[in-house]
Amino acid sequence: MKKIIFGLSLFVVSLLLSGCFVADSSPYPELTEEEKVNKYTADMEEAIKEQAKVNTVTITAEGFSPKTLTITEGTTVTFTNGDSNNHWPASAMHPTHTVYPGSDIKKCGSDETIFDACKGLGQGELFSFTFNEKGSWKYHDHLSVSSTGTIVVE
């Protein structure tokens, strides 16, 4: 019995020393160390670029903040209602919402994606829109028309 326990112990120790239980936890096990560093750096840079494409405009009782936001084409902007009152971000001009190409209040309720929340957002609610057209795009709060802002798409 002692020989069996000793033999099993010796076997387990030899497996541990040979590295059989050591797994490469890298997401790139087939690459060299230098290639892993380069790949990881490139992946992180891409993730940072994607995160930078997401911008937030907060809506408060005082209006939109920031009032003007400059972004690159293809960037998603999220409008967040930080107020206890409802707010409805939409493309200018009131009441048609047709300044941004393809947008129109008449399209609310359709399957089309338009620069229009199509409803009042309650406190904490979000509306996101991806700007794929270059230009300077004015918008307003449909429920408080004096509250306006501009998205500049470069």
C-alpha positions, 0 to 999 in steps of 0.5 A, a space after each residue: 500500500 505504501 508503494 502505491 501511495 509513494 508511486 502515485 505521489 511520485 507520478 503527481 509530483 513529476 506531472 507538476 514539475 513537467 508543467 502538464 497542469 500549467 496552462 497558457 492563460 494568454 488569449 494568444 497561446 500560439 504567438 511568441 511573447 513579443 507577438 502577444 504584446 503587440 497583439 494585446 496592444 493593438 486590441 486595447 487601442 482598438 477597444 479605446 477607439 471604439 469606446 471613444 466613439 460613444 459620447 453622451 449628452 445629458 439633458 437637464 432642466 437647464 438644457 443639453 450638456 454639452 450644448 455642442 458636441 464634435 464627433 467623427 462620422 459613425 459615432 454613437 451619441 447617447 442622450 441621457 435624461 438627468 432631469 425629473 421632467 420628461 425630455 424628447 431629443 430630436 433633430 431640428 426643426 420643430 415640429 417636423 424633425 427633418 433637418 438630419 437626413 432621413 429623419 421626420 417625426 412622421 416616421 416615429 413608430 416605423 422600423 426606420 432609424 431616425 434622429 428622434 427619440 419619438 417620445 419623452 424620455 423619463 428620468 434616467 432613460 436613454 436614446 442613442 443615435 449613430 451619426 453617419 452623415 457629416 455636417 452640423 446637425 441642430 437638434 432640440 427638445 420637442 417638449 421644451 423647444 427653446 432647449 437646443 444643441 448641435 452635433 458636429 460630425 467630421 
